[in-house]
Amino acid sequence: MKHTFLTLMFLSLAITACGQNNNPVPQTIQPTPSQSEDQLLQDIGEMLLVGFRGTQLDDKNHIIRDIQKYHVGSVILFEYDAPTGTRHRNVSSPSQIKNLCNDLQKYAGGNLLIGIDQEGGNVARLRTRDGFPRTMTAQASARGGDDSVSRNAAIIARELAEAGINLDFAPCVDVDVNPSCPVIGKLGRSFSSNPATVARCASLWLNELNRQHIIGCLKHFPGHGSATGDTHAGLVDVTKTWKEIELEPYRTLIDKGLVDMVMVAHVINRNLGDELPASLSPAIVTELLRNQLGFNGVIVTDDLAMGAIASHYGFEETLRLAIVAGCDLLCLSNNGGGYDPNVVPHAVETIQQLVQNGIISADQIHASAERVRALKKKVATSHK
């Protein structure tokens, strides 16, 4: 295991106090404290998926500082700003979003994941009223058959590619267990109540995204389609409504090697885990998704500003639990009940302290960062 700066400092003091060095640190293997701290800072930055305000960048926008000083590796864009209830937070037109994405990549040296929720229909940050193509919900596209699903996905993939967005938080592979679910069934976000149909439609979606060199993300693990509540508003327990079939799309697509990223929901599911929301549960994130289903890609939390998390867990506690659970990418949307321009420095300082206190290992942080870096390399290589 790599030593943190604090560990090395105590070791050095102990050796000096004894007046001799019977167990010298091998300098060819062990990095210096400054190198170790710099690597940790870069690794933490790769784990952060950050939201910000602005349809264009200027020197006062904190996201520039976050990218350049704190090495933030991923951003998430929104059309609507929830804290103020106003539109055009990041998106106002096709030409504007393209310029914004180009500028973001310039500040990041072309090494940024730029993500957005573009499922189509009711869940679309690129809206028809702002000049983007009209799209269908997953449910509506599936009713038209496989060709319909592929056409809808192709339209979305092309508009994302033209905008410079390389990560789509879609497709939604929630099985339509409860058509009255306020955030899945009622919005037409599920392809079907049949898990095999969901998996087939999702594979068509992923194929179209891949054609345009865009990363897809399956959501919302381990299944949100049976819920009766909305995790945006508060805790949602699916223990009594969840069905085993809700895992089947994930299992099928992971086995086929089609999945690069999975988003974990904030639902509580005691069938699979414990009292914690899935996104904070080691039993669901690491044991089930990573170990049992064999997923080796990037695991991202659903938005940590949502009511299910923000109303019940403190900021430090949330970060600690999500990382300990095994999540690689932490979604700090800044688009919940409030807006904090210093959310990134706060997060970085918190995670650094967790490492220094031995609560989280630097090795785990590095492993998560390496998964994100590998995903970025895939995007870069596909463009060649």
Protein Blocks (a to p, Z undefined) as FASTA:
>chain_A
ZZdfklmmmmmmmmmmnopafbccdfklmccfklmmmmmmmmmmmmpccddedjbdcfkl
mklmmmmmnopabdcddfbdfknopghklbcbfklmmmmmmmmmmmnnopaccddddebp
jlcfbdfknopacdddfklmmmnojklmmmmmmmmmmmmmmnopabdcdddfbdcfblml
mklmmnopafbfcfklmmmmmmmmmmmmmmnopacdddddebjklpcbdfklmccdfklm
pcfklmmmmmmmmmnopafbdcddfbdcfklmmmbdfklmmklmmmmmmmmnopabdcdd
ddfkbmklmmmpcfklmmmmmmmnopabdcdekpafbccfklmmmmmmmmmmmmmnomac
fklmmmmmmmmmmmmmmmmmmmZZ
